[in-house]
Amino acid sequence: MKKLLALVLIFVLMLGVTACGGKKEAESPVTDALLAAPEIVKDYDVKADFKLGVILLHDENSTYDLNFINAVMAVKKALGLSDDQVIMKRNIPESNDCYEAAKDLAVKGCKIIFADSFGHETYMLQAAKEYPDVQFCHATGTMAHTEKLANFHNAFASIYEGRYLAGVAAGMKLNEIKAAGKLKGATPLIGYVGAFTYAEVISGYTSFYLGAKSVCPDVTMKVQFTGSWYDENEEKSAAQALIAAKCDLISQHADSLGAPTACEDAGIPNVSYNGSTFEAGENTFLISSAINWAPYFNYIIKCVNTGVAIDADWTGTIATGSVVLSGLNTNVAAEGTEAAIKKAIDELKAGTLKVFDTSKDNFILKDGAKVTTYLADVDTDAAFTPDTEVVVNGFFNESSFRSAPYFDMQIDGIELVNSKF
């Protein structure tokens, strides 16, 4: 009886401590995702002998590859796939190793083989020609619509829209810094760490800049390239150099935590890519945009299991749930940011906002010329010959004539620190 009374007393005392402000887990300052990944609905049967093979340039330490891994695992769970139905090959370089990995996955019975990096494409194409009964799918590639193989496919998403929205958050933050008299220079300056001088990167930093400029008209940008998709030291050094050059905010199109870490160390706001980096930068992380690859994985698995042909060139959109935004870090974001982003989302969905609107005054080339026509390299060849008119109805139609980005023009307000075109 005494033991029972003692236990009751302890329980009452614990309740008292909680009621008087005892320790509670702190609430996260990060809001719900502003563009969330949709639920994956299983509306078809997966055959018992189905297998998916995935070739990854790096592993979970790369934000880029982790984004694919998370998508695969989400689809695996939603469809009830077993462990032996999903085979991942990590750290496969853009070399003949990719061909060997693809061949091994085909021999192991994979019905679909997917590779996630631009430089994997030629090796995936080689394997596709040797295994016509296997579907080969490749992210960021450019050749499927011209090769016209029934079993070779490219995919990407309109991530430039997500970059634009993240840019709105950046512009709002720069306005706040300016109003507080804390700019490092006379006008707001963004620093951007880019991997390569590819159209994908150019499209990304330009759309981000245009999003920032839509709410912060006097902003300019400096871009510093690393020459690598994943090099933590180079990315950190590039971010540090941009911070030293008086940049007020940093973003990036590179795959490590190098830039976010440099920002956290320096107390500089950071907009990340391919997923939230809040845990690596609680005091500086602002928002992140990413491609959600789960809808595509679900789509290609459904096609193979229901006997439907996979599109040669597939572009995911906000409508397909393929473009996502993380939650906003309210401890860092400027007041009114969430409302500004939601307004832009509504306009993108309605079609009243075009990211690359060539008719606007903020869209001019470095020589001051307006853009009324532009031939882009859509049907890629060795010389990257421009072949397709992409300015239609007053705007640059990105990812319309093929899924992978082809925006490669340089507009006024953006300085390339260490590369020339």
C-alpha positions as a Markdown table, in Angstrom:
| # | Residue | x | y | z |
|---|---|---|---|---|
| 1 | Met | 0.0 | 0.0 | 0.0 |
| 2 | Lys | 2.8 | 2.4 | 0.9 |
| 3 | Lys | 4.5 | 1.7 | -2.5 |
| 4 | Leu | 1.3 | 2.4 | -4.3 |
| 5 | Leu | 0.9 | 5.7 | -2.5 |
| 6 | Ala | 4.5 | 6.6 | -3.2 |
| 7 | Leu | 3.9 | 6.0 | -7.0 |
| 8 | Val | 0.8 | 8.1 | -7.0 |
| 9 | Leu | 2.7 | 10.9 | -5.2 |
| 10 | Ile | 5.5 | 10.8 | -7.8 |
| 11 | Phe | 3.0 | 10.9 | -10.6 |
| 12 | Val | 1.3 | 14.0 | -9.1 |
| 13 | Leu | 4.6 | 15.7 | -8.6 |
| 14 | Met | 5.5 | 15.1 | -12.3 |
| 15 | Leu | 2.3 | 16.6 | -13.4 |
| 16 | Gly | 2.9 | 19.6 | -11.3 |
| 17 | Val | 6.4 | 20.2 | -12.8 |
| 18 | Thr | 4.9 | 20.0 | -16.3 |
| 19 | Ala | 2.1 | 22.4 | -15.4 |
| 20 | Cys | 4.6 | 24.9 | -13.9 |
| 21 | Gly | 6.6 | 25.1 | -17.1 |
| 22 | Gly | 8.7 | 21.9 | -16.9 |
| 23 | Lys | 10.9 | 21.0 | -19.9 |
| 24 | Lys | 9.1 | 20.6 | -23.2 |
| 25 | Glu | 10.5 | 19.8 | -26.6 |
| 26 | Ala | 11.0 | 23.1 | -28.4 |
| 27 | Glu | 8.8 | 23.7 | -31.4 |
| 28 | Ser | 10.6 | 23.9 | -34.7 |
| 29 | Pro | 10.6 | 27.4 | -36.3 |
| 30 | Val | 10.2 | 25.7 | -39.8 |
| 31 | Thr | 6.7 | 26.0 | -41.2 |
| 32 | Asp | 4.9 | 23.2 | -43.1 |
| 33 | Ala | 6.2 | 22.8 | -46.7 |
| 34 | Leu | 4.8 | 25.6 | -48.9 |
| 35 | Leu | 4.8 | 23.2 | -51.9 |
| 36 | Ala | 4.5 | 19.7 | -50.3 |
| 37 | Ala | 5.1 | 16.3 | -52.0 |
| 38 | Pro | 1.7 | 14.7 | -52.7 |
| 39 | Glu | 0.7 | 11.4 | -51.3 |
| 40 | Ile | 1.6 | 8.4 | -53.6 |
| 41 | Val | -1.6 | 6.5 | -54.5 |
| 42 | Lys | -1.3 | 2.8 | -55.4 |
| 43 | Asp | -3.9 | 2.3 | -58.1 |
| 44 | Tyr | -2.3 | -0.7 | -59.9 |
| 45 | Asp | -0.7 | -4.0 | -59.2 |
| 46 | Val | 3.1 | -4.6 | -59.2 |
| 47 | Lys | 4.1 | -7.9 | -60.7 |
| 48 | Ala | 6.0 | -10.3 | -58.4 |
| 49 | Asp | 9.0 | -10.4 | -60.7 |
| 50 | Phe | 9.3 | -6.6 | -61.0 |
| 51 | Lys | 12.6 | -5.0 | -60.0 |
| 52 | Leu | 13.9 | -1.4 | -60.1 |
| 53 | Gly | 17.6 | -0.6 | -60.4 |
| 54 | Val | 18.9 | 2.8 | -59.5 |
| 55 | Ile | 22.3 | 4.2 | -60.4 |
| 56 | Leu | 23.5 | 7.1 | -58.2 |
| 57 | Leu | 26.5 | 9.4 | -58.8 |
| 58 | His | 27.1 | 9.7 | -55.1 |
| 59 | Asp | 25.4 | 8.5 | -51.9 |
| 60 | Glu | 23.4 | 9.9 | -49.0 |
| 61 | Asn | 26.1 | 12.5 | -48.2 |
| 62 | Ser | 25.2 | 14.3 | -51.4 |
| 63 | Thr | 22.0 | 16.4 | -51.1 |
| 64 | Tyr | 21.4 | 15.7 | -54.8 |
| 65 | Asp | 21.6 | 11.9 | -54.5 |
| 66 | Leu | 19.8 | 11.8 | -51.2 |
| 67 | Asn | 16.8 | 13.5 | -52.9 |
| 68 | Phe | 16.6 | 10.6 | -55.3 |
| 69 | Ile | 17.1 | 8.0 | -52.6 |
| 70 | Asn | 14.3 | 9.5 | -50.5 |
| 71 | Ala | 12.0 | 9.5 | -53.5 |
| 72 | Val | 12.7 | 5.8 | -54.3 |
| 73 | Met | 12.1 | 4.9 | -50.7 |
| 74 | Ala | 8.8 | 6.7 | -50.6 |
| 75 | Val | 7.6 | 4.9 | -53.7 |
| 76 | Lys | 8.9 | 1.6 | -52.4 |
| 77 | Lys | 6.9 | 2.0 | -49.2 |
| 78 | Ala | 3.7 | 3.2 | -50.9 |
| 79 | Leu | 3.7 | 0.4 | -53.4 |
| 80 | Gly | 4.8 | -2.3 | -50.9 |
| 81 | Leu | 7.9 | -3.3 | -52.8 |
| 82 | Ser | 10.2 | -5.7 | -51.1 |
| 83 | Asp | 13.9 | -5.1 | -50.4 |
| 84 | Asp | 15.0 | -7.3 | -53.3 |
| 85 | Gln | 12.7 | -5.4 | -55.7 |
| 86 | Val | 14.8 | -2.2 | -55.4 |
| 87 | Ile | 18.5 | -2.4 | -56.1 |
| 88 | Met | 20.6 | 0.8 | -55.6 |
| 89 | Lys | 24.2 | 1.2 | -56.9 |
| 90 | Arg | 25.8 | 4.2 | -55.1 |
| 91 | Asn | 29.0 | 6.2 | -56.0 |
| 92 | Ile | 28.9 | 5.3 | -59.7 |
| 93 | Pro | 31.0 | 7.8 | -61.7 |
| 94 | Glu | 30.2 | 9.3 | -65.1 |
| 95 | Ser | 32.4 | 6.7 | -66.8 |
| 96 | Asn | 32.2 | 3.2 | -68.2 |
| 97 | Asp | 31.5 | 2.1 | -64.6 |
| 98 | Cys | 27.9 | 3.3 | -65.3 |
| 99 | Tyr | 27.6 | 1.0 | -68.3 |
| 100 | Glu | 28.9 | -1.9 | -66.2 |
| 101 | Ala | 26.5 | -1.1 | -63.4 |
| 102 | Ala | 23.5 | -0.9 | -65.8 |
| 103 | Lys | 24.5 | -4.2 | -67.4 |
| 104 | Asp | 24.7 | -5.8 | -64.0 |
| 105 | Leu | 21.3 | -4.5 | -63.0 |
| 106 | Ala | 19.8 | -5.9 | -66.3 |
| 107 | Val | 21.4 | -9.3 | -65.7 |
| 108 | Lys | 19.8 | -9.3 | -62.2 |
| 109 | Gly | 16.4 | -8.9 | -63.7 |
| 110 | Cys | 15.6 | -5.2 | -63.3 |
| 111 | Lys | 12.7 | -4.2 | -65.6 |
| 112 | Ile | 13.6 | -0.5 | -65.2 |
| 113 | Ile | 17.1 | 1.0 | -64.7 |
| 114 | Phe | 17.3 | 4.6 | -63.7 |
| 115 | Ala | 20.5 | 6.8 | -63.5 |
| 116 | Asp | 20.6 | 10.2 | -61.9 |
| 117 | Ser | 23.4 | 12.2 | -63.4 |
| 118 | Phe | 24.0 | 14.1 | -66.7 |
| 119 | Gly | 27.2 | 12.3 | -67.5 |
| 120 | His | 25.7 | 8.9 | -67.1 |
| 121 | Glu | 23.6 | 9.3 | -70.3 |
| 122 | Thr | 25.9 | 7.9 | -73.0 |
| 123 | Tyr | 26.6 | 4.8 | -70.9 |
| 124 | Met | 22.9 | 4.3 | -70.2 |
| 125 | Leu | 22.2 | 4.6 | -74.0 |
| 126 | Gln | 24.8 | 2.0 | -74.7 |
| 127 | Ala | 23.2 | -0.4 | -72.3 |
| 128 | Ala | 19.7 | 0.4 | -73.6 |
| 129 | Lys | 20.8 | -0.7 | -77.1 |
| 130 | Glu | 22.0 | -4.0 | -75.7 |
| 131 | Tyr | 19.0 | -4.8 | -73.6 |
| 132 | Pro | 15.9 | -3.8 | -75.6 |
| 133 | Asp | 13.5 | -5.5 | -73.1 |
| 134 | Val | 14.6 | -3.3 | -70.2 |
| 135 | Gln | 13.5 | 0.3 | -69.8 |
| 136 | Phe | 16.3 | 2.8 | -69.2 |
| 137 | Cys | 15.4 | 6.1 | -67.6 |
| 138 | His | 17.7 | 9.0 | -67.1 |
| 139 | Ala | 17.5 | 12.3 | -65.2 |
| 140 | Thr | 18.7 | 15.6 | -66.8 |
| 141 | Gly | 19.6 | 14.0 | -70.1 |
| 142 | Thr | 19.0 | 15.4 | -73.6 |
| 143 | Met | 19.2 | 12.5 | -76.1 |
| 144 | Ala | 16.0 | 10.5 | -75.8 |
| 145 | His | 13.8 | 12.7 | -78.0 |
| 146 | Thr | 16.4 | 12.5 | -80.8 |
| 147 | Glu | 17.6 | 8.9 | -80.4 |
| 148 | Lys | 14.0 | 7.6 | -80.5 |
| 149 | Leu | 14.7 | 4.3 | -78.8 |
| 150 | Ala | 11.6 | 2.7 | -77.5 |
| 151 | Asn | 13.3 | 1.8 | -74.2 |
| 152 | Phe | 15.4 | 5.0 | -73.5 |
| 153 | His | 13.8 | 7.9 | -71.7 |
| 154 | Asn | 14.7 | 11.3 | -70.2 |
| 155 | Ala | 13.1 | 13.2 | -67.4 |
| 156 | Phe | 13.3 | 16.4 | -65.5 |
| 157 | Ala | 11.0 | 19.0 | -63.9 |
| 158 | Ser | 10.2 | 22.7 | -64.1 |
| 159 | Ile | 12.5 | 23.3 | -61.1 |
| 160 | Tyr | 13.1 | 26.8 | -62.4 |
| 161 | Glu | 9.7 | 27.7 | -61.0 |
| 162 | Gly | 10.8 | 26.4 | -57.6 |
| 163 | Arg | 14.0 | 28.4 | -57.8 |
| 164 | Tyr | 12.0 | 31.5 | -58.7 |
| 165 | Leu | 9.8 | 31.0 | -55.5 |
| 166 | Ala | 12.9 | 30.5 | -53.4 |
| 167 | Gly | 14.3 | 33.7 | -54.9 |
| 168 | Val | 11.2 | 35.5 | -53.7 |
| 169 | Ala | 12.1 | 34.4 | -50.1 |
| 170 | Ala | 15.6 | 35.7 | -50.7 |
| 171 | Gly | 14.5 | 39.0 | -52.1 |
| 172 | Met | 12.2 | 39.5 | -49.1 |
| 173 | Lys | 15.1 | 38.8 | -46.7 |
| 174 | Leu | 17.3 | 41.3 | -48.6 |
| 175 | Asn | 14.7 | 44.0 | -48.3 |
| 176 | Glu | 14.6 | 43.4 | -44.5 |
| 177 | Ile | 18.4 | 43.6 | -44.3 |
| 178 | Lys | 18.4 | 46.8 | -46.3 |
| 179 | Ala | 15.6 | 48.4 | -44.2 |
| 180 | Ala | 17.7 | 47.6 | -41.1 |
| 181 | Gly | 20.7 | 49.4 | -42.6 |
| 182 | Lys | 22.8 | 46.1 | -42.5 |
| 183 | Leu | 23.7 | 45.6 | -46.1 |
| 184 | Lys | 27.4 | 45.0 | -46.7 |
| 185 | Gly | 27.4 | 47.3 | -49.7 |
| 186 | Ala | 25.3 | 50.1 | -51.3 |
| 187 | Thr | 22.7 | 47.7 | -52.8 |
| 188 | Pro | 21.6 | 44.1 | -52.0 |
| 189 | Leu | 24.0 | 41.5 | -53.4 |
| 190 | Ile | 23.4 | 37.7 | -53.7 |
| 191 | Gly | 26.2 | 35.2 | -53.9 |
| 192 | Tyr | 25.5 | 31.9 | -55.8 |
| 193 | Val | 27.7 | 28.8 | -55.8 |
| 194 | Gly | 27.3 | 27.0 | -59.1 |
| 195 | Ala | 28.7 | 23.6 | -60.1 |
| 196 | Phe | 29.3 | 23.9 | -63.9 |
| 197 | Thr | 28.4 | 26.4 | -66.6 |
| 198 | Tyr | 25.7 | 24.1 | -68.0 |
| 199 | Ala | 22.3 | 25.3 | -69.0 |
| 200 | Glu | 20.8 | 23.5 | -66.0 |
| 201 | Val | 22.8 | 25.7 | -63.6 |
| 202 | Ile | 22.3 | 28.9 | -65.7 |
| 203 | Ser | 18.6 | 28.3 | -65.8 |
| 204 | Gly | 18.6 | 27.7 | -62.0 |
| 205 | Tyr | 20.6 | 30.8 | -61.0 |
| 206 | Thr | 18.8 | 33.1 | -63.4 |
| 207 | Ser | 15.3 | 32.0 | -62.3 |
| 208 | Phe | 16.4 | 32.4 | -58.6 |
| 209 | Tyr | 17.7 | 35.9 | -59.4 |
| 210 | Leu | 14.5 | 36.9 | -61.2 |
| 211 | Gly | 12.4 | 35.7 | -58.2 |
| 212 | Ala | 14.5 | 37.8 | -55.9 |
| 213 | Lys | 14.4 | 40.8 | -58.2 |
| 214 | Ser | 10.6 | 40.6 | -58.5 |
| 215 | Val | 10.4 | 41.8 | -54.8 |
| 216 | Cys | 13.8 | 43.5 | -54.5 |
| 217 | Pro | 14.4 | 45.5 | -57.7 |
| 218 | Asp | 17.9 | 46.8 | -57.0 |
| 219 | Val | 19.4 | 43.4 | -56.2 |
| 220 | Thr | 22.4 | 42.0 | -58.2 |
| 221 | Met | 24.2 | 38.7 | -58.1 |
| 222 | Lys | 27.7 | 37.2 | -58.3 |
| 223 | Val | 28.1 | 33.5 | -59.4 |
| 224 | Gln | 31.2 | 31.5 | -58.6 |
| 225 | Phe | 31.6 | 28.0 | -60.1 |
| 226 | Thr | 33.4 | 25.0 | -58.6 |
| 227 | Gly | 33.8 | 22.7 | -61.6 |
| 228 | Ser | 32.2 | 19.8 | -59.6 |
| 229 | Trp | 28.8 | 18.7 | -58.7 |
| 230 | Tyr | 30.0 | 17.6 | -55.3 |
| 231 | Asp | 33.1 | 19.0 | -53.6 |
| 232 | Glu | 32.5 | 20.2 | -50.1 |
| 233 | Asn | 35.8 | 22.1 | -49.7 |
| 234 | Glu | 35.4 | 23.9 | -53.1 |
| 235 | Glu | 31.8 | 24.8 | -52.3 |
| 236 | Lys | 32.6 | 26.0 | -48.9 |
| 237 | Ser | 35.5 | 28.1 | -50.3 |
| 238 | Ala | 33.4 | 29.5 | -53.0 |
| 239 | Ala | 30.7 | 30.6 | -50.5 |
| 240 | Gln | 33.4 | 32.1 | -48.2 |
| 241 | Ala | 34.8 | 34.0 | -51.2 |
| 242 | Leu | 31.4 | 35.4 | -52.0 |
| 243 | Ile | 30.8 | 36.4 | -48.4 |
| 244 | Ala | 34.1 | 38.2 | -48.4 |
| 245 | Ala | 33.0 | 39.9 | -51.6 |
| 246 | Lys | 30.2 | 41.5 | -49.5 |
| 247 | Cys | 27.3 | 39.2 | -50.5 |
| 248 | Asp | 24.4 | 39.5 | -48.2 |
| 249 | Leu | 22.8 | 36.1 | -48.9 |
| 250 | Ile | 24.1 | 32.9 | -50.5 |
| 251 | Ser | 22.4 | 30.2 | -52.5 |
| 252 | Gln | 23.8 | 27.3 | -54.5 |
| 253 | His | 23.5 | 24.7 | -57.2 |
| 254 | Ala | 25.9 | 22.2 | -55.8 |
| 255 | Asp | 25.4 | 19.1 | -53.8 |
| 256 | Ser | 27.3 | 19.2 | -50.5 |
| 257 | Leu | 26.8 | 21.1 | -47.2 |
| 258 | Gly | 29.8 | 23.2 | -48.0 |
| 259 | Ala | 27.9 | 26.4 | -48.7 |
| 260 | Pro | 25.3 | 26.1 | -46.0 |
| 261 | Thr | 28.0 | 25.4 | -43.5 |
| 262 | Ala | 30.0 | 28.5 | -44.6 |
| 263 | Cys | 26.8 | 30.5 | -44.2 |
| 264 | Glu | 26.1 | 29.2 | -40.7 |
| 265 | Asp | 29.7 | 30.0 | -39.6 |
| 266 | Ala | 29.5 | 33.5 | -41.0 |
| 267 | Gly | 25.9 | 34.2 | -40.0 |
| 268 | Ile | 24.8 | 34.8 | -43.6 |
| 269 | Pro | 21.3 | 33.8 | -44.8 |
| 270 | Asn | 21.3 | 30.7 | -47.0 |
| 271 | Val | 18.8 | 29.3 | -49.5 |
| 272 | Ser | 19.6 | 25.7 | -50.2 |
| 273 | Tyr | 18.7 | 23.2 | -52.8 |
| 274 | Asn | 17.5 | 19.5 | -52.9 |
| 275 | Gly | 16.0 | 19.7 | -49.4 |
| 276 | Ser | 16.1 | 21.5 | -46.2 |
| 277 | Thr | 19.5 | 22.1 | -44.6 |
| 278 | Phe | 18.0 | 23.4 | -41.4 |
| 279 | Glu | 19.9 | 20.9 | -39.2 |
| 280 | Ala | 23.2 | 22.2 | -40.6 |
| 281 | Gly | 22.2 | 25.8 | -40.4 |
| 282 | Glu | 19.5 | 26.5 | -37.9 |
| 283 | Asn | 20.4 | 30.2 | -37.6 |
| 284 | Thr | 20.8 | 30.9 | -41.4 |
| 285 | Phe | 18.7 | 28.4 | -43.4 |
| 286 | Leu | 15.9 | 30.2 | -45.1 |
| 287 | Ile | 14.1 | 27.9 | -47.5 |
| 288 | Ser | 14.9 | 25.2 | -50.1 |
| 289 | Ser | 13.5 | 24.1 | -53.5 |
| 290 | Ala | 13.8 | 20.7 | -54.9 |
| 291 | Ile | 12.6 | 18.3 | -57.6 |
| 292 | Asn | 10.4 | 15.6 | -56.1 |
| 293 | Trp | 11.2 | 12.5 | -58.1 |
| 294 | Ala | 8.6 | 10.3 | -56.5 |
| 295 | Pro | 5.9 | 11.1 | -59.0 |
| 296 | Tyr | 8.2 | 10.0 | -61.8 |
| 297 | Phe | 9.3 | 6.8 | -60.2 |
| 298 | Asn | 5.6 | 6.0 | -59.6 |
| 299 | Tyr | 4.8 | 6.8 | -63.2 |
| 300 | Ile | 7.5 | 4.6 | -64.8 |
| 301 | Ile | 6.7 | 1.7 | -62.5 |
| 302 | Lys | 3.0 | 2.0 | -63.3 |
| 303 | Cys | 3.8 | 2.1 | -67.0 |
| 304 | Val | 5.9 | -1.0 | -67.0 |
| 305 | Asn | 3.4 | -3.0 | -64.8 |
| 306 | Thr | 0.4 | -2.0 | -66.9 |
| 307 | Gly | 1.9 | -2.2 | -70.3 |
| 308 | Val | 1.9 | 1.5 | -71.2 |
| 309 | Ala | 4.8 | 3.2 | -73.0 |
| 310 | Ile | 6.9 | 5.6 | -71.0 |
| 311 | Asp | 7.2 | 9.1 | -72.4 |
| 312 | Ala | 10.5 | 9.6 | -74.2 |
| 313 | Asp | 10.9 | 13.0 | -72.5 |
| 314 | Trp | 8.9 | 13.7 | -69.4 |
| 315 | Thr | 8.7 | 17.0 | -67.6 |
| 316 | Gly | 7.3 | 17.2 | -64.0 |
| 317 | Thr | 5.6 | 20.3 | -62.8 |
| 318 | Ile | 4.0 | 22.0 | -59.8 |
| 319 | Ala | 0.8 | 20.3 | -60.9 |
| 320 | Thr | 2.3 | 16.8 | -60.9 |
| 321 | Gly | 3.8 | 17.4 | -57.4 |
| 322 | Ser | 7.3 | 17.3 | -58.9 |
| 323 | Val | 8.4 | 20.8 | -57.8 |
| 324 | Val | 8.5 | 21.3 | -54.0 |
| 325 | Leu | 9.4 | 23.9 | -51.5 |
| 326 | Ser | 10.5 | 23.1 | -47.9 |
| 327 | Gly | 9.1 | 24.8 | -45.0 |
| 328 | Leu | 10.2 | 28.4 | -44.3 |
| 329 | Asn | 12.5 | 29.1 | -41.3 |
| 330 | Thr | 10.5 | 31.8 | -39.5 |
| 331 | Asn | 13.4 | 32.7 | -37.3 |
| 332 | Val | 15.3 | 33.8 | -40.5 |
| 333 | Ala | 12.6 | 34.8 | -43.0 |
| 334 | Ala | 11.4 | 38.3 | -43.4 |
| 335 | Glu | 7.9 | 39.2 | -42.4 |
| 336 | Gly | 5.4 | 38.7 | -45.2 |
| 337 | Thr | 7.5 | 36.1 | -47.0 |
| 338 | Glu | 5.0 | 33.2 | -46.8 |
| 339 | Ala | 2.3 | 35.4 | -48.2 |
| 340 | Ala | 4.5 | 36.6 | -51.1 |
| 341 | Ile | 5.5 | 33.1 | -52.0 |
| 342 | Lys | 1.9 | 31.8 | -51.9 |
| 343 | Lys | 0.9 | 34.7 | -54.2 |
| 344 | Ala | 3.6 | 33.7 | -56.7 |
| 345 | Ile | 2.5 | 30.1 | -56.5 |
| 346 | Asp | -1.1 | 31.0 | -57.3 |
| 347 | Glu | 0.1 | 33.1 | -60.3 |
| 348 | Leu | 2.3 | 30.3 | -61.6 |
| 349 | Lys | -0.6 | 27.8 | -61.3 |
| 350 | Ala | -2.9 | 30.3 | -63.1 |
| 351 | Gly | -0.4 | 30.9 | -65.9 |
| 352 | Thr | -0.3 | 34.7 | -65.2 |
| 353 | Leu | 3.3 | 34.5 | -64.1 |
| 354 | Lys | 6.0 | 33.4 | -66.4 |
| 355 | Val | 9.5 | 33.0 | -64.9 |
| 356 | Phe | 11.4 | 33.9 | -68.0 |
| 357 | Asp | 9.1 | 36.7 | -69.2 |
| 358 | Thr | 11.2 | 38.4 | -71.9 |
| 359 | Ser | 8.7 | 41.3 | -72.2 |
| 360 | Lys | 9.5 | 42.6 | -68.7 |
| 361 | Asp | 12.0 | 45.4 | -68.1 |
| 362 | Asn | 14.1 | 43.3 | -65.7 |
| 363 | Phe | 14.8 | 40.8 | -68.5 |
| 364 | Ile | 17.5 | 42.4 | -70.6 |
| 365 | Leu | 20.9 | 41.1 | -71.8 |
| 366 | Lys | 24.2 | 42.4 | -70.6 |
| 367 | Asp | 24.5 | 44.7 | -73.6 |
| 368 | Gly | 21.1 | 46.2 | -72.8 |
| 369 | Ala | 19.2 | 44.5 | -75.6 |
| 370 | Lys | 15.7 | 43.1 | -75.1 |
| 371 | Val | 15.0 | 39.5 | -76.0 |
| 372 | Thr | 12.4 | 39.0 | -78.7 |
| 373 | Thr | 13.7 | 35.8 | -80.3 |
| 374 | Tyr | 16.2 | 33.1 | -79.3 |
| 375 | Leu | 17.4 | 29.9 | -80.8 |
| 376 | Ala | 18.3 | 27.3 | -78.2 |
| 377 | Asp | 20.3 | 24.1 | -78.4 |
| 378 | Val | 17.4 | 21.6 | -77.9 |
| 379 | Asp | 18.4 | 18.8 | -80.3 |
| 380 | Thr | 21.9 | 18.6 | -78.7 |
| 381 | Asp | 24.8 | 17.8 | -80.9 |
| 382 | Ala | 28.6 | 17.8 | -80.3 |
| 383 | Ala | 28.8 | 21.5 | -81.3 |
| 384 | Phe | 25.8 | 22.5 | -79.2 |
| 385 | Thr | 24.2 | 24.1 | -82.3 |
| 386 | Pro | 21.2 | 26.3 | -81.6 |
| 387 | Asp | 18.3 | 24.7 | -83.4 |
| 388 | Thr | 14.9 | 25.7 | -81.9 |
| 389 | Glu | 13.1 | 29.0 | -81.4 |
| 390 | Val | 12.1 | 29.0 | -77.8 |
| 391 | Val | 10.7 | 32.6 | -77.3 |
| 392 | Val | 7.0 | 32.1 | -77.9 |
| 393 | Asn | 4.2 | 34.5 | -76.8 |
| 394 | Gly | 6.6 | 36.8 | -75.1 |
| 395 | Phe | 8.5 | 34.4 | -72.9 |
| 396 | Phe | 11.3 | 31.9 | -72.9 |
| 397 | Asn | 9.6 | 28.5 | -72.9 |
| 398 | Glu | 12.0 | 26.5 | -70.7 |
| 399 | Ser | 11.6 | 22.7 | -70.5 |
| 400 | Ser | 8.8 | 22.7 | -73.1 |
| 401 | Phe | 10.7 | 21.5 | -76.1 |
| 402 | Arg | 12.6 | 18.9 | -74.0 |
| 403 | Ser | 12.6 | 18.2 | -70.3 |
| 404 | Ala | 16.2 | 19.1 | -69.5 |
| 405 | Pro | 16.9 | 22.9 | -69.3 |
| 406 | Tyr | 18.3 | 24.7 | -72.3 |
| 407 | Phe | 18.2 | 28.3 | -70.9 |
| 408 | Asp | 21.8 | 29.5 | -71.4 |
| 409 | Met | 21.6 | 33.3 | -71.9 |
| 410 | Gln | 23.3 | 35.8 | -69.6 |
| 411 | Ile | 21.0 | 38.6 | -68.4 |
| 412 | Asp | 21.9 | 41.9 | -66.9 |
| 413 | Gly | 22.5 | 42.1 | -63.2 |
| 414 | Ile | 24.4 | 38.8 | -62.9 |
| 415 | Glu | 28.2 | 38.7 | -62.8 |
| 416 | Leu | 30.1 | 35.5 | -63.4 |
| 417 | Val | 33.1 | 35.7 | -61.1 |
| 418 | Asn | 35.3 | 32.9 | -62.5 |
| 419 | Ser | 33.9 | 31.6 | -65.8 |
| 420 | Lys | 33.3 | 33.1 | -69.2 |
| 421 | Phe | 31.0 | 31.8 | -72.0 |
